[in-house]
């Protein structure tokens, strides 16, 4: 019973943190007001860390932190028995985004060929 209460408490706390972060980073213009976004605002939109609460396993929950400016992601898990927050994983995804393909069934070159083939078929005169 105590374990279930602790899990829901963690979920509630993570939801509050995520909500506070969303409120902090969002700017809602008044209804009908035009929205003008300049380059500085676009760059600043990627600053900061975003937190998302989510399920890790069937019985555990955690907090995902994403820092777009640094290109990194971290995953923390709340351990109710020890009452500790544990870092499960951290990595940069900067280099991941530079891969054309990794661990995929179709290579990008194969998809390109299929698209070209489909375009040729759709451009062919119909009888």
C-alpha positions as a printed NumPy array, in Angstrom:
array([[  0.   ,   0.   ,   0.   ],
       [  2.801,   2.406,   0.95 ],
       [  4.581,   1.587,  -2.323],
       [  1.512,   2.482,  -4.377],
       [  1.073,   5.771,  -2.533],
       [  4.735,   6.622,  -3.082],
       [  4.43 ,   5.889,  -6.806],
       [  1.406,   8.149,  -7.171],
       [  3.126,  10.848,  -5.133],
       [  6.107,  10.724,  -7.491],
       [  3.833,  10.853, -10.539],
       [  1.976,  13.831,  -9.072],
       [  5.212,  15.66 ,  -8.224],
       [  6.648,  15.008, -11.689],
       [  3.431,  16.26 , -13.264],
       [  3.614,  19.448, -11.172],
       [  7.246,  19.993, -12.192],
       [  6.442,  19.416, -15.859],
       [  3.452,  21.774, -15.661],
       [  5.522,  24.487, -13.999],
       [  8.186,  24.159, -16.676],
       [  5.595,  24.37 , -19.437],
       [  4.084,  27.479, -17.872],
       [  7.53 ,  29.025, -17.509],
       [  8.559,  28.477, -21.132],
       [  5.238,  29.179, -22.83 ],
       [  4.119,  32.626, -23.834],
       [  0.492,  32.866, -24.821],
       [ -0.414,  35.885, -26.921],
       [ -3.814,  37.495, -26.402],
       [ -6.587,  36.279, -28.67 ],
       [ -6.451,  37.825, -32.114],
       [ -3.016,  39.389, -31.608],
       [ -0.572,  38.717, -34.434],
       [  2.43 ,  36.654, -33.472],
       [  5.755,  37.887, -34.793],
       [  8.789,  35.695, -34.151],
       [ 12.229,  37.049, -34.938],
       [ 15.515,  35.131, -35.165],
       [ 16.49 ,  35.903, -31.556],
       [ 13.187,  34.517, -30.297],
       [ 13.616,  31.417, -32.458],
       [ 17.075,  30.804, -31.013],
       [ 15.91 ,  31.411, -27.443],
       [ 13.051,  28.939, -27.92 ],
       [ 15.608,  26.15 , -27.987],
       [ 17.302,  27.33 , -24.817],
       [ 16.474,  25.724, -21.539],
       [ 15.749,  22.244, -20.382],
       [ 12.449,  20.477, -20.918],
       [ 11.194,  17.895, -18.427],
       [  8.73 ,  15.145, -19.251],
       [  7.396,  12.651, -16.746],
       [  6.844,   9.15 , -18.028],
       [  6.684,   5.476, -17.306],
       [  9.979,   3.581, -17.456],
       [  8.729,   0.093, -16.696],
       [  5.34 ,  -1.275, -15.691],
       [  5.988,  -0.355, -12.051],
       [  8.389,   2.579, -12.238],
       [  8.199,   6.175, -13.316],
       [ 10.825,   8.676, -14.187],
       [ 11.71 ,  12.073, -15.478],
       [ 13.198,  12.698, -18.921],
       [ 15.246,  15.891, -19.241],
       [ 16.027,  17.221, -22.712],
       [ 18.39 ,  20.108, -23.383],
       [ 18.016,  21.057, -27.066],
       [ 20.8  ,  23.662, -26.96 ],
       [ 23.313,  21.113, -25.672],
       [ 21.8  ,  18.225, -27.642],
       [ 21.537,  15.986, -24.59 ],
       [ 18.984,  13.802, -22.859],
       [ 18.949,  12.356, -19.34 ],
       [ 16.643,   9.855, -17.685],
       [ 16.058,   9.805, -13.917],
       [ 14.149,   7.191, -11.943],
       [ 12.495,   7.708,  -8.571],
       [ 13.271,   4.816,  -6.229],
       [ 10.518,   4.862,  -3.618],
       [ 12.056,   2.359,  -1.2  ],
       [ 15.324,   4.272,  -0.909],
       [ 13.613,   7.622,  -1.488],
       [ 16.293,   8.582,  -3.994],
       [ 16.39 ,   9.914,  -7.496],
       [ 18.705,   7.793,  -9.636],
       [ 20.279,   8.775, -12.936],
       [ 19.615,   5.887, -15.326],
       [ 21.078,   7.247, -18.539],
       [ 22.582,  10.356, -20.063],
       [ 23.924,  11.006, -23.529],
       [ 24.323,  13.5  , -26.277],
       [ 22.273,  13.042, -29.402],
       [ 24.275,  15.541, -31.469],
       [ 26.112,  12.839, -33.397],
       [ 23.07 ,  10.552, -33.573],
       [ 21.31 ,  13.178, -35.674],
       [ 24.164,  13.105, -38.191],
       [ 23.596,   9.444, -39.053],
       [ 21.814,   8.683, -42.306],
       [ 20.633,   5.348, -40.974],
       [ 21.208,   3.137, -37.973],
       [ 19.438,  -0.06 , -37.03 ],
       [ 16.767,   0.367, -39.706],
       [ 15.295,  -2.093, -42.163],
       [ 15.345,   0.174, -45.222],
       [ 18.41 ,   2.25 , -46.019],
       [ 17.761,   5.84 , -47.175],
       [ 19.151,   4.98 , -50.649],
       [ 16.558,   2.197, -50.969],
       [ 13.749,   4.57 , -49.988],
       [ 15.034,   7.129, -52.5  ],
       [ 14.86 ,   4.478, -55.254],
       [ 11.305,   3.505, -54.274],
       [ 10.187,   7.147, -54.318],
       [ 11.768,   7.706, -57.734],
       [ 10.111,   4.55 , -59.04 ],
       [  6.715,   5.678, -57.705],
       [  7.139,   9.116, -59.283],
       [  7.977,   7.556, -62.654],
       [  4.873,   5.365, -62.439],
       [  2.618,   8.296, -61.557],
       [  4.047,  10.38 , -64.404],
       [  3.575,   7.61 , -66.987],
       [  0.764,   8.298, -69.484],
       [ -2.348,   6.325, -68.677],
       [ -4.214,   4.472, -71.392]])
